[in-house]
Amino acid sequence: MKILLTGANGQVGYELWRTLQYIGEVIPTTRTGTEIAGMPTVTLNLSDAADIEKKVNAIQPDIICNAAAYTAVDEAENSQVIAYTINSDAPAIFAKYAVITDTRLIHYSTDYVFSGTSSQPWLEDDKCNPQGIYADSKMLGEQAIIDSGCQYMIFRTAWVFSDRAHNFMNSMLKLAQVNDELNIVDDQIGSPTWASSIAMATAMTLRNPVDGLYHMTSSGKTSWCGFARRIFSQAEKLGLIDRIPKINGIPTSQYPTPASRPSYSVLDCNKLKSTFDIKMPNWQTSLQLCMQNIRRQN
Ligand SMILES: NC(=O)c1ccc[n+]([C@@H]2O[C@H](COP(=O)([O-])OP(=O)(O)OC[C@H]3O[C@@H](n4cnc5c(N)ncnc54)[C@H](OP(=O)(O)O)[C@@H]3O)[C@@H](O)[C@H]2O)c1
């Protein structure tokens, strides 16, 4: 089984590269064909439609796993063209190819497709109401795949962290080195999810794929402030920081961003469980395991 992987240098893409090797031959691709951990990758720029068609036709994969995305949520407000090109148009091109060639398309989407005005975990069929350009572009990407009629599995995930990329956890660890006190938003609730869990769960679904849209996040929920507190307590135990900064929980209104975020974006993952018998681990354990990796690297 040949698997064309996009975004192999991203949080989720890198973990997929490691994990999907147990399923088939992975062809890792990156925007600039960069070498990762001494290994070459194929150049595949998702903003170049002709390049996408050329590469998929040359590689002829059995599975396309699209982990690449324009993920700069705030920058997307001023970079609409590129956000829609990568998050909506590129998945549509993959889907069109998948229909013609009977290829299966694996794709990732986001909790941000929802408005956030609920207090119950969101179900797959709940109405989308994206609040910004990134979220809207991701929703259109989902729709293009579903409307194409190709074989697909779309996994909506949330608040992704990993040991090797730019994310909230790594930002907090850096900030803790230079700040005695931090103000962190305490009224947005979601489920921090380890990129490694997403890769593992994806591999499990590929044993017996069932087309559809699924929610795939850690179990449990917290606020950004709660997430930060846990990061710091773990980091101190592991010797990654010298001392825990004072943390002040603040409302979103005191931390305005160009793109608004859902205030409650917890996803109900029961469909993933009932279809594939996958129980997603809780975010606290995942965080602990992820941070152990950082200690080993230091
Ligand atoms: N991060 C989160 O918190 C989060 C939350 C919910 C859902 N998701 C979804 O989960 C999936 C994986 O996200 P992630 O956290 O792994 O994101 P990430 O770490 O930002 O990785 C995204 C990857 O996409 C690549 N990419 C961007 N533009 C490209 C282009 N024009 N051509 C080829 N590759 C391009 C990036 O490459 P460069 O580094 O070269 O730009 C990067 O390696 C995405 O679909 C995302 O929308 C993420």
The ligand as a Tripos MOL2 file, in Angstrom:
@<TRIPOS>MOLECULE
LIG
   48    52     1     0     0
SMALL
NO_CHARGES

@<TRIPOS>ATOM
      1 N1         -2.5350   22.8160   15.2410 N.am      1 LIG1
      2 C1         -3.7360   22.7350   15.7940 C.2       1 LIG1
      3 O1         -3.9350   23.1340   16.9370 O.2       1 LIG1
      4 C2         -4.8980   22.1320   15.0310 C.ar      1 LIG1
      5 C3         -6.1680   22.1660   15.6210 C.ar      1 LIG1
      6 C4         -7.2290   21.6050   14.9190 C.ar      1 LIG1
      7 C5         -7.0300   21.0320   13.6800 C.ar      1 LIG1
      8 N2         -5.7930   21.0420   13.1200 N.ar      1 LIG1
      9 C6         -5.6310   20.4540   11.7840 C.3       1 LIG1
     10 O2         -4.7610   19.3420   11.8800 O.3       1 LIG1
     11 C7         -4.0020   19.2260   10.6840 C.3       1 LIG1
     12 C8         -2.5250   19.1620   11.0220 C.3       1 LIG1
     13 O3         -2.1610   20.3580   11.7100 O.3       1 LIG1
     14 P1         -0.7430   20.5420   12.4040 P.3       1 LIG1
     15 O4         -0.9720   20.9830   13.7850 O.co2     1 LIG1
     16 O5          0.1020   19.3640   12.1450 O.co2     1 LIG1
     17 O6         -0.2150   21.7990   11.5610 O.3       1 LIG1
     18 P2          1.2650   22.3360   11.3680 P.3       1 LIG1
     19 O7          2.1650   21.7950   12.4330 O.co2     1 LIG1
     20 O8          1.1290   23.7930   11.1860 O.co2     1 LIG1
     21 O9          1.6820   21.6590   10.0030 O.3       1 LIG1
     22 C9          1.0890   22.0210    8.8050 C.3       1 LIG1
     23 C10         2.0260   21.6290    7.6990 C.3       1 LIG1
     24 O10         1.4330   22.0400    6.4600 O.3       1 LIG1
     25 C11         2.4840   22.4820    5.6520 C.3       1 LIG1
     26 N3          2.0720   23.4010    4.6170 N.ar      1 LIG1
     27 C12         1.6280   24.6740    4.7480 C.ar      1 LIG1
     28 N4          1.4680   25.2330    3.5440 N.ar      1 LIG1
     29 C13         1.8230   24.2960    2.6290 C.ar      1 LIG1
     30 C14         1.8840   24.2770    1.2210 C.ar      1 LIG1
     31 N5          1.5750   25.3490    0.4750 N.pl3     1 LIG1
     32 N6          2.2930   23.1370    0.6080 N.ar      1 LIG1
     33 C15         2.6490   22.0550    1.3290 C.ar      1 LIG1
     34 N7          2.6140   22.0150    2.6760 N.ar      1 LIG1
     35 C16         2.2070   23.1240    3.3210 C.ar      1 LIG1
     36 C17         3.4350   23.1920    6.5870 C.3       1 LIG1
     37 O11         4.7040   23.2410    5.9550 O.3       1 LIG1
     38 P3          5.7010   24.4620    6.2440 P.3       1 LIG1
     39 O12         6.1650   24.2450    7.6400 O.co2     1 LIG1
     40 O13         6.7640   24.2780    5.2140 O.co2     1 LIG1
     41 O14         4.9150   25.7140    6.0520 O.co2     1 LIG1
     42 C18         3.4050   22.2950    7.8010 C.3       1 LIG1
     43 O15         4.4140   21.3180    7.7520 O.3       1 LIG1
     44 C19        -4.3950   20.4230    9.8130 C.3       1 LIG1
     45 O16        -5.3830   20.0280    8.9080 O.3       1 LIG1
     46 C20        -4.9870   21.4080   10.8080 C.3       1 LIG1
     47 O17        -5.9160   22.2620   10.1930 O.3       1 LIG1
     48 C21        -4.7050   21.5540   13.7740 C.ar      1 LIG1
@<TRIPOS>BOND
     1     1     2 1
     2     2     3 2
     3     2     4 1
     4     4     5 ar
     5     4    48 ar
     6     5     6 ar
     7     6     7 ar
     8     7     8 ar
     9     8     9 1
    10     8    48 ar
    11     9    10 1
    12     9    46 1
    13    10    11 1
    14    11    12 1
    15    11    44 1
    16    12    13 1
    17    13    14 1
    18    14    15 2
    19    14    16 1
    20    14    17 1
    21    17    18 1
    22    18    19 2
    23    18    20 1
    24    18    21 1
    25    21    22 1
    26    22    23 1
    27    23    24 1
    28    23    42 1
    29    24    25 1
    30    25    26 1
    31    25    36 1
    32    26    27 ar
    33    26    35 ar
    34    27    28 ar
    35    28    29 ar
    36    29    30 ar
    37    29    35 ar
    38    30    31 1
    39    30    32 ar
    40    32    33 ar
    41    33    34 ar
    42    34    35 ar
    43    36    37 1
    44    36    42 1
    45    37    38 1
    46    38    39 2
    47    38    40 1
    48    38    41 1
    49    42    43 1
    50    44    45 1
    51    44    46 1
    52    46    47 1
@<TRIPOS>SUBSTRUCTURE
     1 LIG1         1 GROUP 0 **** ****
